[in-house]
Amino acid sequence: MKAPVSNEVREFVEKIQPPTRKQETEKLIDIMYAATQKEAVLYAKSIISFGMYHYKYPTGTEGDTCIVGFSPRKDKFSLYLTGMMTLHTEQLTELGKFQTGKGCLYIKKLDDIHVPALQKLVSACSADYKKALAMQGIEVREK
């Protein structure tokens, strides 16, 4: 892991098992740092995040969350990409083997994907998250 990380992230990563999952986590941290140029910090006890923002829905509901991040689950990586992934069909078509959920991308292992396409997707989602959320009527302020 070459990217700058908080002590909490370092401690979290050290506990990941098996060793192959830990190595993939370290590589994914480097990929996401390269795409965002933001230090990795731990959010919500199990999400490695890159940049934070405050949001406020038209209903008044508000809170804080990460711009982009991921969680190394047992059977897959859950990537949280705030920007609208559907706007980035080129990167998605080049990505490889993955599944999507609402705002999430699920990858079983890094060997299943094309890393440069992932880096482009993370970079694009990180860059356009304010625009994507504003299109949904959500106020955003980076922290």
Secondary structure, 3 states (H helix, E strand, C coil): CCCCECHHHHHHHHCCCCHHHHHHHHHHHHHHHHHHCCCEEEECCCEEEEEEEEEECCCCCEEEEEEEEEEECCCCEEEEECCCHHHCHHHHHHHECCEEECCEEEECCHHHECHHHHHHHHHHHHHHHHHHHHCCCCEEEEC
